[in-house]
Amino acid sequence: MEGVTLERREGREIWHVTTDGNIKTIITPSSSIAVMDETVIRYDKALKRLARR
């Protein structure tokens, strides 16, 4: 049986590839887009805190 499944966890993509009964797992590093999104959210929160002062 052959197949590919993908799951996303904590900004990483985890690929499970099955060929000839063997399962190989490939884990990608955290997405740079996810890191940028997190940075923008932190910056936005900091600006809102400053605006409340």
N, C-alpha and C positions, 0 to 999 in steps of 0.2 A: 504494500500500500504506500502510495506517495502523496504528500500533501504539505501545505504550508499554512501555519496559523500565526497570527500576530496579536500580541497583547501590549498594551501601553501601561507602564507603571512608573510613577515618580519622574515623568519627563523622559523616560527611556522607552525604546521600542525593543520588545523581546520577540524574536522570530524563532519559531520551532519548525524545523524542516525535517520531514520524514522521507527517507529514500531507502528502498530495499530493507525495510524493517529497522533501520538505524535512525535515531533521532539526534539531530544536531541543533544546538541552541546558539543563536547569534544575538548578542546584546549590544545595542548601539549606545554611545555615550549620550548624556543629557543633551537635549536639543538646545542650540544656542538661542532659538526663538523663545523657548521657555525661560531661559535665563534673562533675556531682554524683557519679557513680560513681567517677571518678578521684580526687576529693577525699576520698571516704570510704575508698578503698583507701589513700591516702597517710596519712590520719589513723590508720587501723588499724595500718599498719606502724610509725608513730611510737610508738603506745601499746605495741606489742610490744617495740620497742627499749628503751623506758623500763622495762618490766617485767623485762627481762633484766639490768638494772643492779643 
